[in-house]
């Protein structure tokens, strides 16, 4: 049924301000339309869809800036001085200061220390103070009617809660959190071990690259000397043009090798700067490889190195501490089968005002207290405690298996590194002998060529042999340093090396 006035009409029950268009009802109220539009736009903005096909990457449907979130947490790169010659201990100290992994491991250890403090707090009672104020009006049934009553109450009290006995559950939880803290500390040390070795390996790689560049520059000087000698002999009719061309080709090859070594040095410098959390484009100087003492022999047996690694490697000690924590979990799971005895007490003062019209109001106050002992014992829980105990025992067995597996892994790592050190020492001796022999051979060949006794091919062959000997000598020295660093890394000695000073 329609009702209208003056030729206009609206359906019954449709509020004023609404009109019907083609069977739909729209509201002309501005706030409602704005809410509808906002809801529609937000729904489209928050909607996400999967990729349209498996062979094309996903394209975001709305503007997103994950780079902004990543940049917000990025650390600030520090600047390396281009005029300073950095030593290895200085660079290790810089890496430990600026690497965010040390900060993350440190915060993890602090969080574990906080968790231990929370567990220890369960050994002490909890004392809380509270104050309450309340006023209300109600009706009290009196006879055949209700009498209005007005009350105003103010109360302050102290509440004491304390667990008197729990069969060692709290102590076992403290033991678990203590193990977690020790594990976090060992993990913190292991992060430092990794960072120290990363810097040392990158440092020795840069030393090798610098030495290879120096060797390439010396090879280029020798090649130019041979070329000059051949050109001089050609001018005096004592050499042929093919001899000169061979010498020039050798010079060009030496120049090519030098450029290759320069590029390798730049890459090694960038790798070291990245390990220091600095820009890979940083320009800085390090010591030459000649400034390092290269060990000539091992002073311990492989068995001693393995034994020391098993006793001081932080990752091994972390796994062993996990076993102790699992043992504490087993004891805590067993304590759940026994009752708990707790005490709860309250003492306070109550002050109240009451009034029942038409009688006058009155004030009253009195101390209030409450004390109670609670003995709670879970009789049946559907096997929850038993399952928790089974889980704790399985975790302990898993931790023990992980310790055994890591023990074998560390033993193998130390043995491989020990063998690599012995190989590097033998190669170092052979490279030194080769360099001495190649240098003498080159000098003799060049001198004989100048006297016309040897041909250019003999000189170029001795030059290439000398170039290879120089490169091998530098590589052998760098490998000895790297292999000793790797052995110290595998045994955990890097954390105790007096030459590498670190900030706490």
KELUMZA-460223 format. One record per residue (C-alpha): residue in three letters; x, y, z. Coordinates in steps of 0.5 Angstrom, whole numbers. Each point is the difference from the previous one (the first is absolute). Layout:
! residues N
{node "ALA" {X Y Z}}
...
This chain:
! residues 504
{node "UNK" {0 0 0}}
{node "UNK" {3 7 -2}}
{node "UNK" {-1 6 3}}
{node "UNK" {1 7 -3}}
{node "UNK" {0 7 1}}
{node "UNK" {-1 5 -6}}
{node "UNK" {2 -5 -5}}
{node "UNK" {6 -3 3}}
{node "UNK" {0 -6 4}}
{node "UNK" {5 -5 3}}
{node "UNK" {-1 -7 2}}
{node "UNK" {-3 -2 7}}
{node "UNK" {6 -1 5}}
{node "UNK" {5 4 -4}}
{node "UNK" {3 6 4}}
{node "UNK" {0 7 -2}}
{node "UNK" {6 1 -5}}
{node "UNK" {0 -6 -3}}
{node "UNK" {-2 -1 -8}}
{node "UNK" {-1 -6 -4}}
{node "UNK" {3 -1 -7}}
{node "UNK" {-1 -6 -4}}
{node "UNK" {-2 -4 5}}
{node "UNK" {6 2 5}}
{node "UNK" {0 4 6}}
{node "UNK" {5 6 1}}
{node "UNK" {1 4 6}}
{node "UNK" {2 7 -1}}
{node "UNK" {3 1 6}}
{node "UNK" {7 3 0}}
{node "UNK" {4 -4 6}}
{node "UNK" {-3 -6 -2}}
{node "UNK" {2 0 -8}}
{node "UNK" {7 2 3}}
{node "UNK" {0 -6 4}}
{node "UNK" {-2 -4 -5}}
{node "UNK" {5 3 -5}}
{node "UNK" {6 -1 5}}
{node "UNK" {-2 -7 1}}
{node "UNK" {0 -2 -7}}
{node "UNK" {7 3 -1}}
{node "UNK" {3 -3 6}}
{node "UNK" {-3 -7 -2}}
{node "UNK" {4 1 -7}}
{node "UNK" {6 3 3}}
{node "UNK" {1 -6 5}}
{node "UNK" {-2 -5 -5}}
{node "UNK" {5 -5 -2}}
{node "UNK" {0 -5 -6}}
{node "UNK" {5 -6 -2}}
{node "UNK" {5 1 -6}}
{node "UNK" {-5 -1 -6}}
{node "UNK" {5 -5 -3}}
{node "UNK" {5 -5 2}}
{node "UNK" {5 3 -6}}
{node "UNK" {0 7 2}}
{node "UNK" {3 4 6}}
{node "UNK" {-5 3 5}}
{node "UNK" {-2 7 -1}}
{node "UNK" {-2 4 6}}
{node "UNK" {-7 3 -1}}
{node "UNK" {1 6 5}}
{node "UNK" {6 4 1}}
{node "UNK" {5 -3 5}}
{node "UNK" {6 2 3}}
{node "UNK" {4 -6 3}}
{node "UNK" {6 3 -1}}
{node "UNK" {-2 6 5}}
{node "UNK" {-1 -5 5}}
{node "UNK" {7 -4 -1}}
{node "UNK" {4 7 -1}}
{node "UNK" {-3 2 7}}
{node "UNK" {4 -6 3}}
{node "UNK" {6 1 -4}}
{node "UNK" {6 1 4}}
{node "UNK" {5 6 -1}}
{node "UNK" {6 -1 -4}}
{node "UNK" {6 3 3}}
{node "UNK" {6 3 -4}}
{node "UNK" {7 -3 -1}}
{node "UNK" {5 5 0}}
{node "UNK" {4 0 -7}}
{node "UNK" {7 2 4}}
{node "UNK" {0 -5 5}}
{node "UNK" {3 -7 -1}}
{node "UNK" {-4 -5 4}}
{node "UNK" {2 -6 4}}
{node "UNK" {-3 -6 1}}
{node "UNK" {-2 1 7}}
{node "UNK" {-3 7 -1}}
{node "UNK" {-4 -3 -6}}
{node "UNK" {-3 -5 4}}
{node "UNK" {-2 5 6}}
{node "UNK" {-3 4 -5}}
{node "UNK" {-4 -6 -3}}
{node "UNK" {-2 -2 7}}
{node "UNK" {-3 7 1}}
{node "UNK" {-4 1 -6}}
{node "UNK" {-2 -7 -2}}
{node "UNK" {-8 0 2}}
{node "UNK" {1 -8 1}}
{node "UNK" {4 2 7}}
{node "UNK" {-6 5 2}}
{node "UNK" {-5 -5 -1}}
{node "UNK" {3 -6 3}}
{node "UNK" {2 5 6}}
{node "UNK" {-8 2 1}}
{node "UNK" {-2 -8 -1}}
{node "UNK" {5 -1 6}}
{node "UNK" {-3 6 4}}
{node "UNK" {-7 -3 -1}}
{node "UNK" {2 -6 3}}
{node "UNK" {3 3 6}}
{node "UNK" {-7 4 0}}
{node "UNK" {-4 -7 0}}
{node "UNK" {5 -3 5}}
{node "UNK" {-2 6 5}}
{node "UNK" {-7 -1 -1}}
{node "UNK" {1 -8 2}}
{node "UNK" {4 2 6}}
{node "UNK" {-6 5 2}}
{node "UNK" {-5 -6 1}}
{node "UNK" {4 -2 6}}
{node "UNK" {-2 7 4}}
{node "UNK" {-7 2 2}}
{node "UNK" {-4 5 -3}}
{node "UNK" {-3 6 3}}
{node "UNK" {-5 4 -3}}
{node "UNK" {-3 6 3}}
{node "UNK" {-7 2 -2}}
{node "UNK" {-5 6 1}}
{node "UNK" {-8 0 -2}}
{node "UNK" {-5 5 1}}
{node "UNK" {-7 -1 -2}}
{node "UNK" {-7 3 1}}
{node "UNK" {-7 -3 -2}}
{node "UNK" {-7 1 2}}
{node "UNK" {-5 -6 0}}
{node "UNK" {-6 -2 3}}
{node "UNK" {-1 -5 6}}
{node "UNK" {-6 -4 0}}
{node "UNK" {-3 1 7}}
{node "UNK" {-7 -2 2}}
{node "UNK" {-5 1 -6}}
{node "UNK" {4 5 -4}}
{node "UNK" {8 2 -1}}
{node "UNK" {4 5 4}}
{node "UNK" {5 4 -4}}
{node "UNK" {7 -1 3}}
{node "UNK" {6 4 -2}}
{node "UNK" {7 -2 1}}
{node "UNK" {7 3 -1}}
{node "UNK" {6 -5 1}}
{node "UNK" {7 1 0}}
{node "UNK" {5 -5 2}}
{node "UNK" {8 -1 -1}}
{node "UNK" {4 -7 1}}
{node "UNK" {6 -4 -1}}
{node "UNK" {0 -7 -3}}
{node "UNK" {5 -5 1}}
{node "UNK" {1 -6 -5}}
{node "UNK" {5 -5 1}}
{node "UNK" {2 -7 -2}}
{node "UNK" {2 -4 6}}
{node "UNK" {2 -7 -3}}
{node "UNK" {0 -2 -7}}
{node "UNK" {5 -6 0}}
{node "UNK" {5 4 -4}}
{node "UNK" {-4 2 -6}}
{node "UNK" {2 7 1}}
{node "UNK" {8 -2 1}}
{node "UNK" {-1 -4 -6}}
{node "UNK" {-2 6 -4}}
{node "UNK" {5 4 2}}
{node "UNK" {5 -5 -2}}
{node "UNK" {-3 0 -7}}
{node "UNK" {1 7 -1}}
{node "UNK" {7 0 3}}
{node "UNK" {2 -5 -5}}
{node "UNK" {-4 4 -6}}
{node "UNK" {4 6 3}}
{node "UNK" {7 -4 -1}}
{node "UNK" {-2 -2 -7}}
{node "UNK" {-2 7 -2}}
{node "UNK" {7 2 3}}
{node "UNK" {4 -5 -4}}
{node "UNK" {-4 1 -6}}
{node "UNK" {2 8 1}}
{node "UNK" {7 -3 0}}
{node "UNK" {-1 -4 -6}}
{node "UNK" {-2 6 -4}}
{node "UNK" {6 3 2}}
{node "UNK" {4 -6 -2}}
{node "UNK" {-3 0 -7}}
{node "UNK" {1 8 -1}}
{node "UNK" {7 -1 2}}
{node "UNK" {2 -5 -5}}
{node "UNK" {-4 3 -6}}
{node "UNK" {4 7 1}}
{node "UNK" {7 -4 1}}
{node "UNK" {-2 -5 -7}}
{node "UNK" {-2 7 -3}}
{node "UNK" {6 3 2}}
{node "UNK" {5 -5 -2}}
{node "UNK" {-4 -1 -7}}
{node "UNK" {2 8 -1}}
{node "UNK" {7 -1 2}}
{node "UNK" {1 -6 -5}}
{node "UNK" {-4 5 -5}}
{node "UNK" {5 5 2}}
{node "UNK" {6 -5 -1}}
{node "UNK" {-2 -2 -6}}
{node "UNK" {-1 7 -3}}
{node "UNK" {7 1 2}}
{node "UNK" {3 -6 -3}}
{node "UNK" {-4 2 -6}}
{node "UNK" {4 7 0}}
{node "UNK" {6 -4 1}}
{node "UNK" {-1 -4 -6}}
{node "UNK" {-2 6 -4}}
{node "UNK" {7 3 1}}
{node "UNK" {3 -7 -2}}
{node "UNK" {-4 0 -6}}
{node "UNK" {2 7 -2}}
{node "UNK" {7 -1 2}}
{node "UNK" {0 -6 -5}}
{node "UNK" {-3 4 -5}}
{node "UNK" {5 5 0}}
{node "UNK" {6 -5 0}}
{node "UNK" {-3 -3 -7}}
{node "UNK" {-1 7 -3}}
{node "UNK" {7 2 2}}
{node "UNK" {2 -6 -3}}
{node "UNK" {-4 1 -6}}
{node "UNK" {3 7 -2}}
{node "UNK" {7 -3 1}}
{node "UNK" {-2 -6 -5}}
{node "UNK" {1 -5 5}}
{node "UNK" {-8 -2 1}}
{node "UNK" {-5 -1 -5}}
{node "UNK" {-7 3 -1}}
{node "UNK" {-4 -6 3}}
{node "UNK" {4 0 6}}
{node "UNK" {-2 7 1}}
{node "UNK" {-7 -1 -1}}
{node "UNK" {0 -6 5}}
{node "UNK" {3 5 5}}
{node "UNK" {-6 5 -1}}
{node "UNK" {-5 -6 0}}
{node "UNK" {3 -2 7}}
{node "UNK" {0 7 2}}
{node "UNK" {-8 1 -2}}
{node "UNK" {-1 -6 3}}
{node "UNK" {3 2 7}}
{node "UNK" {-4 7 -1}}
{node "UNK" {-6 -4 -1}}
{node "UNK" {1 -4 6}}
{node "UNK" {1 6 5}}
{node "UNK" {-6 3 -2}}
{node "UNK" {-4 -7 2}}
{node "UNK" {4 0 7}}
{node "UNK" {-2 8 1}}
{node "UNK" {-7 -2 -1}}
{node "UNK" {0 -6 4}}
{node "UNK" {3 4 6}}
{node "UNK" {-6 5 -1}}
{node "UNK" {-4 -6 1}}
{node "UNK" {3 -2 6}}
{node "UNK" {0 7 3}}
{node "UNK" {-7 0 -1}}
{node "UNK" {-1 -6 3}}
{node "UNK" {4 2 6}}
{node "UNK" {-4 6 1}}
{node "UNK" {-6 -3 0}}
{node "UNK" {2 -5 5}}
{node "UNK" {1 7 4}}
{node "UNK" {-7 2 -1}}
{node "UNK" {3 6 -4}}
{node "UNK" {-1 2 -7}}
{node "UNK" {3 -5 -5}}
{node "UNK" {3 6 -4}}
{node "UNK" {4 2 6}}
{node "UNK" {7 2 -1}}
{node "UNK" {5 -2 5}}
{node "UNK" {6 -3 1}}
{node "UNK" {3 -6 4}}
{node "UNK" {6 -3 1}}
{node "UNK" {4 -4 -5}}
{node "UNK" {1 -8 1}}
{node "UNK" {8 1 1}}
{node "UNK" {-2 4 7}}
{node "UNK" {-3 -7 2}}
{node "UNK" {4 -5 3}}
{node "UNK" {-2 -7 -3}}
{node "UNK" {0 -6 4}}
{node "UNK" {5 -5 -2}}
{node "UNK" {-3 -6 4}}
{node "UNK" {-5 -3 4}}
{node "UNK" {1 -1 8}}
{node "UNK" {-5 -4 2}}
{node "UNK" {-3 -7 -2}}
{node "UNK" {-7 -1 -4}}
{node "UNK" {-3 -3 7}}
{node "UNK" {2 6 4}}
{node "UNK" {-3 4 -5}}
{node "UNK" {-7 -4 0}}
{node "UNK" {0 -1 8}}
{node "UNK" {1 8 0}}
{node "UNK" {-6 1 -5}}
{node "UNK" {-5 -4 4}}
{node "UNK" {2 3 6}}
{node "UNK" {-1 8 -2}}
{node "UNK" {-4 0 -6}}
{node "UNK" {-6 5 2}}
{node "UNK" {-5 -4 -5}}
{node "UNK" {2 -7 3}}
{node "UNK" {0 3 7}}
{node "UNK" {-7 3 -2}}
{node "UNK" {-3 -7 -2}}
{node "UNK" {3 -3 7}}
{node "UNK" {-4 6 4}}
{node "UNK" {-6 -2 -4}}
{node "UNK" {0 -7 3}}
{node "UNK" {1 3 7}}
{node "UNK" {-7 4 -2}}
{node "UNK" {-3 -6 -2}}
{node "UNK" {1 -4 6}}
{node "UNK" {-3 6 4}}
{node "UNK" {-6 0 -4}}
{node "UNK" {-1 -8 2}}
{node "UNK" {1 2 7}}
{node "UNK" {-5 5 -1}}
{node "UNK" {-5 -4 -4}}
{node "UNK" {0 -5 6}}
{node "UNK" {-1 5 5}}
{node "UNK" {-7 1 -3}}
{node "UNK" {-2 -7 3}}
{node "UNK" {0 3 7}}
{node "UNK" {-4 5 4}}
{node "UNK" {1 7 1}}
{node "UNK" {0 4 6}}
{node "UNK" {-2 7 0}}
{node "UNK" {-1 6 5}}
{node "UNK" {-5 6 -1}}
{node "UNK" {-1 5 5}}
{node "UNK" {-3 7 0}}
{node "UNK" {0 6 5}}
{node "UNK" {-4 7 -1}}
{node "UNK" {-4 5 3}}
{node "UNK" {-8 1 -2}}
{node "UNK" {-3 7 1}}
{node "UNK" {-7 0 -2}}
{node "UNK" {-6 5 0}}
{node "UNK" {-8 -2 0}}
{node "UNK" {-6 3 0}}
{node "UNK" {-8 -2 0}}
{node "UNK" {-4 6 -1}}
{node "UNK" {-4 2 4}}
{node "UNK" {6 -2 5}}
{node "UNK" {6 4 1}}
{node "UNK" {6 -3 -3}}
{node "UNK" {6 -3 3}}
{node "UNK" {8 -1 0}}
{node "UNK" {3 -7 2}}
{node "UNK" {7 -3 -1}}
{node "UNK" {4 -6 2}}
{node "UNK" {6 -4 -2}}
{node "UNK" {-1 -6 -5}}
{node "UNK" {4 -6 -1}}
{node "UNK" {1 -7 -3}}
{node "UNK" {5 -5 0}}
{node "UNK" {-1 -7 -3}}
{node "UNK" {4 -6 -2}}
{node "UNK" {-1 -4 -7}}
{node "UNK" {2 -7 -2}}
{node "UNK" {-1 -1 -7}}
{node "UNK" {1 -7 -3}}
{node "UNK" {-2 -2 -7}}
{node "UNK" {-3 -7 0}}
{node "UNK" {-2 -1 -7}}
{node "UNK" {2 4 -6}}
{node "UNK" {-1 -4 -6}}
{node "UNK" {7 -2 0}}
{node "UNK" {3 7 -1}}
{node "UNK" {6 -1 5}}
{node "UNK" {2 -7 -3}}
{node "UNK" {0 3 -7}}
{node "UNK" {4 6 3}}
{node "UNK" {5 -5 3}}
{node "UNK" {1 -4 -6}}
{node "UNK" {1 6 -4}}
{node "UNK" {5 3 5}}
{node "UNK" {4 -7 -1}}
{node "UNK" {0 0 -7}}
{node "UNK" {3 7 0}}
{node "UNK" {5 -2 4}}
{node "UNK" {2 -6 -4}}
{node "UNK" {0 4 -6}}
{node "UNK" {5 5 3}}
{node "UNK" {4 -5 2}}
{node "UNK" {0 -3 -7}}
{node "UNK" {2 7 -3}}
{node "UNK" {6 1 5}}
{node "UNK" {2 -7 -3}}
{node "UNK" {-1 2 -7}}
{node "UNK" {4 7 1}}
{node "UNK" {6 -4 4}}
{node "UNK" {1 -4 -7}}
{node "UNK" {-1 6 -4}}
{node "UNK" {5 4 4}}
{node "UNK" {5 -5 0}}
{node "UNK" {0 -1 -7}}
{node "UNK" {0 8 -1}}
{node "UNK" {6 0 4}}
{node "UNK" {4 -6 -3}}
{node "UNK" {-2 3 -7}}
{node "UNK" {3 7 2}}
{node "UNK" {6 -3 3}}
{node "UNK" {2 -4 -6}}
{node "UNK" {-1 6 -4}}
{node "UNK" {5 4 4}}
{node "UNK" {5 -6 -1}}
{node "UNK" {-1 1 -8}}
{node "UNK" {0 7 0}}
{node "UNK" {7 0 4}}
{node "UNK" {3 -5 -5}}
{node "UNK" {-2 4 -6}}
{node "UNK" {3 6 3}}
{node "UNK" {6 -3 1}}
{node "UNK" {0 -3 -7}}
{node "UNK" {-2 7 -3}}
{node "UNK" {6 4 4}}
{node "UNK" {4 -5 -4}}
{node "UNK" {-3 0 -6}}
{node "UNK" {0 8 0}}
{node "UNK" {8 0 2}}
{node "UNK" {1 -5 -6}}
{node "UNK" {-4 4 -5}}
{node "UNK" {3 6 2}}
{node "UNK" {7 -2 -1}}
{node "UNK" {-2 -4 -7}}
{node "UNK" {-3 7 -3}}
{node "UNK" {6 4 2}}
{node "UNK" {5 -5 -3}}
{node "UNK" {-5 -1 -6}}
{node "UNK" {0 8 -1}}
{node "UNK" {7 1 1}}
{node "UNK" {2 -6 -5}}
{node "UNK" {-5 3 -5}}
{node "UNK" {4 7 0}}
{node "UNK" {6 -4 -1}}
{node "UNK" {-3 -4 -6}}
{node "UNK" {0 -6 3}}
{node "UNK" {-7 -2 1}}
{node "UNK" {-6 2 -4}}
{node "UNK" {-6 4 1}}
{node "UNK" {-5 -6 1}}
{node "UNK" {5 -2 6}}
{node "UNK" {-1 7 3}}
{node "UNK" {-7 0 -1}}
{node "UNK" {-1 -7 3}}
{node "UNK" {4 2 6}}
{node "UNK" {-4 6 1}}
{node "UNK" {-7 -3 0}}
{node "UNK" {3 -5 5}}
{node "UNK" {3 5 5}}
{node "UNK" {-7 4 -1}}
{node "UNK" {-4 -7 2}}
{node "UNK" {5 -1 6}}
{node "UNK" {-1 7 2}}
{node "UNK" {-8 -1 0}}
{node "UNK" {1 -7 4}}
{node "UNK" {4 3 5}}
{node "UNK" {-5 5 2}}
{node "UNK" {-5 -5 -1}}
{node "UNK" {3 -5 5}}
{node "UNK" {2 6 5}}
{node "UNK" {-8 2 0}}
{node "UNK" {-2 -7 0}}
{node "UNK" {4 -2 7}}
{node "UNK" {-3 7 3}}
{node "UNK" {-7 -2 -2}}
{node "UNK" {1 -8 2}}
{node "UNK" {3 2 7}}
{node "UNK" {-6 5 1}}
{node "UNK" {-5 -5 -2}}
{node "UNK" {3 -5 5}}
{node "UNK" {-1 5 5}}
{node "UNK" {-7 1 -2}}
{node "UNK" {-1 -8 0}}
{node "UNK" {3 0 7}}
{node "UNK" {-3 6 3}}
{node "UNK" {7 3 1}}
{node "UNK" {-3 7 -4}}
{node "UNK" {-3 2 7}}
{node "UNK" {6 -1 4}}
{node "UNK" {5 3 -5}}
{node "UNK" {4 5 3}}
{node "UNK" {2 3 -6}}
{node "UNK" {-8 2 -1}}
{node "UNK" {-2 5 5}}
{node "UNK" {-8 1 0}}
{node "UNK" {-4 4 4}}
{node "UNK" {-5 -3 5}}
